[in-house]
Amino acid sequence: MKKITFSILFTLLLIASSYAQDFTTPNTGLVYTLDDIATASPTTITVSGTDYTMFGNLTIAENDTLLVDSDLTLSIDADLRITIFGTFTVNADAVTFTAIDEDAPYEGFRFEENSVVNIQNSTITYGGGLRVLNEDFTLNNCTLSHNVSGISTGSVVSLSRGTPQITNNIFTFNQTPAVSSAANRQVSAYIFNNYIEANNIANSNRPQINMGTTRATDTLRIIQNTIIGDPANTRAGGIAVSNLTGGQVLAIIDDNIIQGNRYGITVVGANAFAYIRNNIIEDNDIEGDPLIGGSGISINTNNGPHTIVASGNEIRRNLWGITVIGEAMLNLGDDEENPGGNIFSENGNGGEIFALYNNTPHTIMAKHNCWIEDQESTPEDVEDVIFHSVDDPNLGEVIFEPFLCGIVVGIEENTFADFSFYPNPVKDEIHFNNNYSIEKVEIYGIQGNLISSKKINDGLQALTINLPGGLYFVKFSNDFQTVTKKMIVE
């Protein structure tokens, strides 16, 4: 009976597909639901409860809107696309876009130049990705997995213009990278709090986030993402920002966790400036060849006065810690605006440790960093893990003194289970959960010097901060426990 039922259903699907027609809304300024389209063109979309099936291409005209405001599943036939010239809004709690047959993906979504797109709370699987040609684009709290190269070839979400918002999403097991922008387009995206794992299954030489040039007055922001590699995808990197066709790069790459990729972060090309701060960059060595990858951070910029600024990063067990190439200029810590505070551990290849490799003629300021984690190092110890003018007179010097090791000398390790404070970075005040009956808050400088100490009254959950901009360490304690946290003051 089950076999007969399935056979009948499959036959009906084939019949519906054979009579399918493409549908374009009439451009009269109306708002359409999928039910409306099914009524207007029953050979394009069919309905059964909350399950919708699409058998023809669907186009939303410039003055029209497609609204999905109820939970549903739209299954799409092979090689079909949804094209939006007007407005596309998905604001239900749980919407799924998928293929009728997982082995026959649909072509994907194309959002034209003047469209307005806001996609919330959606699962997008077994399609050809999202080609984003418009500026007004938001993708939030969505899951995108098992998508292939289709209408979008560069990545699952391929960006082309403006300041798109990519926030709070999950990207996993896609054939292409997760997010990209075209090399010859100016895009200053906000890519925030996404979980990104095992993308670029095609194993092409591309990272999971792959961005090009930015807008002249807007900054690309890649913040608080988790980017995990797959040992099978040996050619897939973590984050790349590159300027290969002219223009410029303005980027902030902060507070990301980047683990198990071919490399961690790379900035490439002319006229590039970036802040790279407070990232955890570990075990990015899956290709295993130090001649073509494996850096925690790689800077290869030229033809411009810009200096990349890196501080507060934790860089461990990559083939190289940081590599600086060509005419690139890097600031890892000075006595002015950059507090340093980068931590290096076990970055090496060929039996040698390379925390920093300065393969440029420029001097690199690199003060107030920990070059060998969990060790009270001497200048000779630090010299052994840095490659610069001492090793090759044709290269620039690395000025690494003073340096520090450990997070804060004399400060105990974290023994609180789930303690945190906010905001961070901070301007004038921090807030914290006082469930642990905190009695004292101490603030230390980058070299472990005590700056302030304040007793906390019962119930107090805020503390005024009046400090110059930079990196600090805050110790919260009661009679039994302590926890030390990094704090960035803007």
Residue pairs with C-beta under 8 A, 6 or more apart in sequence:
13 53
13 100
16 43
16 46
16 53
16 55
17 55
17 77
19 43
20 43
20 44
20 55
20 56
20 77
21 41
21 43
21 44
21 56
22 44
22 56
22 57
22 58
22 59
23 37
23 40
23 41
23 44
23 45
23 56
23 57
23 58
23 59
24 58
24 59
24 60
24 61
25 32
25 37
25 59
25 60
25 61
25 64
25 66
25 86
26 61
26 64
27 61
27 62
27 63
27 64
27 86
28 63
28 64
29 63
29 64
30 64
30 65
31 64
31 65
31 67
32 40
32 60
32 64
32 65
32 66
32 67
33 66
33 67
33 68
33 69
34 45
34 47
34 52
34 66
34 68
34 72
34 74
35 47
37 44
37 45
37 58
37 66
38 44
38 45
38 46
38 47
38 52
41 56
43 55
43 56
44 54
44 55
44 56
44 58
45 52
45 53
45 54
45 55
45 56
45 58
45 74
46 52
46 53
46 55
50 70
50 71
50 72
50 73
51 72
51 73
51 75
52 72
52 73
52 74
52 75
53 74
53 75
53 76
53 77
53 100
54 74
54 75
54 76
54 77
54 80
54 82
54 106
55 77
55 80
56 80
57 80
57 81
57 82
57 83
58 66
58 80
58 81
58 82
58 83
59 82
59 83
59 84
59 85
60 66
60 82
60 83
60 84
60 85
60 86
60 87
60 88
61 85
61 86
62 85
62 86
62 114
63 86
64 86
64 87
65 86
65 87
65 88
65 89
66 84
66 86
66 87
66 88
66 89
67 89
67 91
68 89
68 90
68 91
68 92
68 95
69 89
69 90
69 91
69 92
70 92
71 92
71 93
71 94
71 95
72 92
72 95
72 96
73 95
73 96
73 98
74 95
74 96
74 97
74 98
75 98
75 99
75 100
76 82
76 97
76 98
76 99
76 100
76 106
76 127
77 99
77 100
77 104
77 106
78 99
78 100
78 101
78 104
78 105
78 106
79 104
79 106
79 107
80 106
80 107
81 106
81 107
81 108
81 109
81 110
81 128
81 151
82 88
82 108
82 109
82 110
83 109
83 110
83 112
84 109
84 110
84 111
84 112
84 115
84 117
85 112
85 114
85 115
86 115
86 116
87 115
87 116
87 117
88 111
88 115
88 116
88 117
88 118
88 119
89 117
89 118
90 118
90 119
90 120
90 121
90 122
91 118
91 120
91 121
92 120
92 121
93 121
94 121
94 123
95 121
95 122
95 123
96 122
96 123
96 124
96 125
97 122
97 123
97 124
97 125
97 127
98 123
98 124
98 125
98 126
98 127
99 105
99 106
99 125
99 126
99 127
100 106
102 126
102 146
105 126
105 127
105 128
105 147
105 148
105 150
106 126
106 127
106 128
106 150
107 127
107 128
107 150
107 151
108 127
108 128
108 129
108 130
108 131
108 147
108 150
108 151
108 152
109 127
109 129
109 130
109 131
109 151
110 131
110 133
110 151
111 117
111 130
111 131
111 132
111 133
111 134
111 137
112 133
112 134
113 133
113 134
113 161
114 134
115 133
115 134
115 136
116 134
116 136
117 132
117 134
117 136
117 137
117 138
118 137
118 138
119 138
119 139
119 140
119 142
120 138
120 140
120 141
120 142
121 140
121 141
121 142
122 142
122 143
123 142
123 143
123 144
123 145
124 130
124 142
124 143
124 144
124 147
125 143
125 144
125 145
125 146
125 147
126 146
126 147
126 148
127 147
127 148
127 150
128 147
128 148
128 149
128 150
128 151
128 152
129 147
129 148
129 149
129 150
129 151
129 152
129 153
129 155
129 156
129 157
129 158
129 174
129 176
130 139
130 151
130 152
130 156
130 157
130 158
131 151
131 152
131 158
131 160
132 157
132 158
132 159
132 160
132 164
133 160
133 161
134 160
134 161
134 162
135 161
135 162
135 163
135 164
136 162
137 159
137 162
137 164
137 165
138 164
138 165
138 167
139 157
139 164
139 165
139 166
139 167
139 169
140 165
140 167
140 168
140 169
141 167
141 168
141 169
142 169
142 170
143 169
143 170
143 172
144 156
144 157
144 169
144 170
144 171
144 172
144 174
144 178
145 170
145 171
145 172
145 173
145 174
146 173
146 174
147 156
147 174
147 175
147 176
148 174
148 175
148 176
149 175
149 176
149 202
152 158
152 176
153 176
154 176
154 177
154 180
154 181
154 182
154 210
155 174
155 176
155 177
155 178
155 179
155 180
155 199
155 210
156 171
156 174
156 176
156 177
156 178
156 179
156 199
157 166
157 178
157 179
157 180
158 180
158 181
158 182
159 179
159 180
159 181
159 182
159 185
159 187
159 189
160 181
160 182
160 185
160 187
161 185
161 186
161 187
162 187
162 188
162 215
163 187
163 188
163 189
163 190
163 215
163 218
164 187
164 189
164 190
165 189
165 190
165 192
166 179
166 189
166 190
166 191
166 192
166 194
167 190
167 191
167 192
167 193
167 194
168 192
168 193
168 194
169 194
169 195
170 194
170 195
170 196
171 178
171 179
171 194
171 195
171 196
171 197
171 199
171 208
172 195
172 196
172 197
172 198
172 199
173 197
173 198
173 199
173 201
174 199
174 200
174 201
175 200
175 201
175 202
176 199
176 200
176 202
176 206
177 199
177 200
177 206
177 207
177 208
177 209
177 210
177 236
178 194
178 196
178 199
178 208
178 209
179 189
179 191
179 194
179 196
179 208
179 209
179 210
179 211
180 206
180 209
180 210
180 211
180 212
181 187
181 189
181 210
181 211
181 212
181 213
182 212
183 212
183 213
183 242
183 244
183 245
184 212
184 213
184 245
185 212
185 213
186 213
186 214
186 215
186 216
186 247
187 211
187 212
187 213
187 214
187 215
187 220
188 214
188 215
188 218
188 219
188 220
188 221
188 250
189 211
189 220
189 221
190 221
190 223
191 209
191 220
191 221
191 222
191 223
191 225
192 221
192 223
192 224
192 225
193 223
193 224
193 225
194 225
194 226
195 225
195 226
196 208
196 209
196 225
196 226
196 227
196 228
197 226
197 227
197 228
197 229
197 230
198 228
198 229
198 230
198 232
198 233
199 208
199 233
199 236
200 206
200 207
200 208
200 233
200 235
200 236
201 230
201 232
201 233
203 232
203 233
203 234
203 235
203 236
204 235
204 236
205 235
206 235
206 236
206 237
206 240
207 236
207 237
207 238
207 239
207 240
207 261
207 262
207 263
207 266
208 227
208 229
208 236
208 237
208 238
208 239
208 261
209 222
209 225
209 227
209 238
209 239
209 240
210 240
211 220
211 222
211 239
211 240
211 241
211 242
211 251
212 241
212 242
212 243
212 244
212 245
213 243
213 245
213 246
213 247
213 248
213 249
214 220
214 247
214 248
214 249
214 250
214 251
215 250
216 247
216 248
218 250
219 250
219 251
219 252
220 241
220 249
220 250
220 251
220 252
221 251
221 252
221 254
222 239
222 241
222 251
222 252
222 253
222 254
222 256
223 252
223 253
223 254
223 255
223 256
224 254
224 255
224 256
225 256
225 257
226 256
226 257
227 238
227 239
227 256
227 257
227 258
227 259
227 261
228 257
228 259
228 260
228 261
229 236
229 238
229 259
229 260
229 261
229 262
229 284
229 286
230 236
230 260
230 286
231 260
231 286
233 286
234 262
234 286
234 287
234 288
235 262
235 287
236 261
236 262
237 261
237 262
237 263
237 264
237 266
237 284
237 293
238 258
238 261
238 262
238 263
238 264
238 265
238 281
238 284
239 253
239 256
239 258
239 264
239 265
239 266
240 265
240 266
240 267
240 268
241 249
241 251
241 253
241 266
241 267
241 268
241 272
241 274
242 249
242 266
242 267
242 268
242 269
243 249
243 268
243 269
243 270
243 271
243 272
244 268
244 269
246 270
247 271
248 271
248 272
248 273
249 267
249 269
249 271
249 272
249 273
249 274
250 273
250 274
251 267
251 272
251 273
251 274
251 275
252 274
252 275
252 277
253 265
253 274
253 275
253 276
253 277
253 279
254 275
254 276
254 277
254 278
254 279
255 277
255 278
255 279
256 265
256 279
256 280
257 279
257 280
258 264
258 265
258 279
258 280
258 281
258 282
258 284
259 280
259 281
259 282
259 283
259 284
260 282
260 283
260 284
260 286
261 284
261 286
262 284
262 286
262 287
262 293
262 294
263 284
263 293
263 294
263 295
263 296
263 298
263 318
264 279
264 281
264 284
264 295
264 296
264 297
264 315
264 318
265 276
265 279
265 281
265 296
265 297
265 298
266 295
266 297
266 298
266 299
266 300
267 274
267 276
267 298
267 299
267 300
267 301
267 308
268 298
268 300
268 301
269 300
269 301
269 302
270 301
270 302
270 303
270 304
271 301
271 303
271 304
271 306
272 301
272 304
272 306
272 308
273 306
273 307
273 308
274 308
274 309
275 309
275 310
276 297
276 308
276 309
276 310
276 311
276 313
277 309
277 310
277 311
277 312
277 313
277 488
278 311
278 312
278 313
278 486
278 488
279 313
279 314
280 313
280 314
281 296
281 297
281 313
281 314
281 315
281 316
281 318
282 296
282 314
282 315
282 316
282 317
282 318
283 316
283 317
283 318
284 294
284 295
284 296
284 318
284 319
285 294
285 317
285 318
285 319
287 293
287 294
288 294
288 319
290 319
290 320
290 349
290 350
293 319
294 318
294 319
294 320
294 349
295 318
295 319
295 320
295 321
295 322
295 323
296 313
296 315
296 316
296 318
296 320
296 321
296 322
296 347
297 310
297 313
297 315
297 321
297 322
297 323
298 320
298 322
298 323
298 325
299 308
299 322
299 323
299 324
299 325
299 328
299 330
300 324
300 325
300 326
300 328
301 308
301 326
301 327
301 328
301 329
302 326
302 327
302 328
303 327
305 329
306 329
307 329
307 330
307 331
308 328
308 329
308 330
308 331
309 330
309 331
309 337
309 338
310 322
310 330
310 331
310 332
310 342
311 332
311 333
311 338
311 339
311 340
311 341
311 342
311 471
312 339
312 341
312 342
312 471
312 486
312 488
313 342
313 343
314 342
314 343
315 321
315 322
315 342
315 343
315 344
315 345
315 347
315 355
316 343
316 344
316 345
316 346
316 347
316 373
317 345
317 346
317 347
318 347
319 347
319 348
319 349
319 354
320 347
320 348
320 349
320 354
320 357
321 344
321 347
321 354
321 355
321 356
321 357
321 385
322 330
322 332
322 355
322 356
322 357
323 354
323 357
323 359
324 330
324 356
324 357
324 358
324 359
324 360
324 362
324 364
325 359
325 360
326 359
326 360
327 360
327 361
327 362
328 360
328 362
329 360
329 362
329 364
330 364
331 338
331 364
331 365
332 338
332 340
332 342
332 356
332 364
332 365
332 366
332 367
332 369
333 339
333 340
333 341
333 342
333 365
333 366
333 367
333 368
333 369
334 340
334 365
334 367
335 367
337 469
337 470
338 365
339 368
339 446
339 470
339 471
340 366
340 367
340 368
340 369
340 446
340 471
341 368
341 369
341 370
341 446
341 471
341 486
342 369
342 370
343 369
343 370
343 373
343 407
344 355
344 356
344 369
344 370
344 371
344 372
344 373
344 385
345 372
345 373
345 374
346 353
347 353
347 354
347 355
348 354
353 372
353 384
353 385
354 385
354 387
355 371
355 372
355 385
355 386
356 364
356 366
356 371
356 385
356 386
356 387
356 388
356 398
357 386
357 387
358 364
358 386
358 387
358 388
358 389
358 395
358 396
358 397
358 398
359 387
359 395
360 395
360 396
361 394
361 395
361 396
362 396
363 396
363 397
363 398
363 399
364 388
364 396
364 397
364 398
364 399
365 399
366 386
366 398
366 399
366 400
367 399
367 400
367 401
367 402
367 403
368 402
368 403
368 404
368 446
368 447
369 400
369 403
369 404
370 403
370 404
370 405
370 406
371 377
371 381
371 382
371 385
371 386
371 400
371 403
371 405
372 381
372 382
372 385
372 405
373 405
373 406
374 405
374 406
375 381
375 405
376 405
377 403
377 405
379 401
379 403
382 400
382 401
382 403
383 390
386 398
386 400
387 395
388 395
388 396
388 397
388 398
389 395
389 396
389 397
389 398
390 397
402 447
404 446
404 447
404 448
407 473
407 484
407 486
408 444
408 448
408 473
408 475
408 484
409 448
410 448
411 444
411 448
411 473
411 475
411 482
411 484
412 482
412 484
413 484
414 482
414 483
414 484
415 481
415 482
415 483
416 436
416 476
416 481
416 482
416 483
419 432
419 433
419 436
419 476
419 483
419 485
420 432
420 433
420 485
421 430
421 431
421 432
421 474
421 476
421 485
421 487
422 430
422 431
422 432
423 430
423 431
424 430
424 485
424 486
424 487
424 488
425 488
425 489
425 490
426 465
426 487
426 488
426 489
426 490
427 465
427 489
427 490
428 464
428 465
428 466
429 462
429 463
429 464
429 465
430 462
430 463
430 465
430 474
430 487
431 461
431 462
432 438
432 461
432 462
432 463
432 476
433 461
434 456
434 459
434 460
434 461
436 476
436 478
436 481
437 458
437 478
438 456
438 476
438 477
438 478
439 455
439 456
439 477
439 478
439 479
440 453
440 454
440 455
440 456
440 475
440 476
440 477
440 478
441 453
441 454
441 456
441 463
441 474
441 475
441 476
441 477
442 450
442 452
442 453
442 454
442 474
442 475
442 477
443 450
443 451
443 452
443 453
443 465
443 467
443 472
443 473
443 474
443 475
443 487
444 450
444 451
444 472
444 473
444 474
444 475
445 451
445 472
445 473
446 470
446 471
446 472
446 473
451 467
451 472
454 463
456 463
465 487
465 489
467 489
468 489
469 489
469 490
470 488
470 489
471 486
471 487
471 488
471 489
472 486
472 487
472 488
472 489
473 484
473 485
473 486
473 487
474 484
474 485
474 486
474 487
475 482
475 483
475 484
476 482
476 483
476 484
476 485
477 483
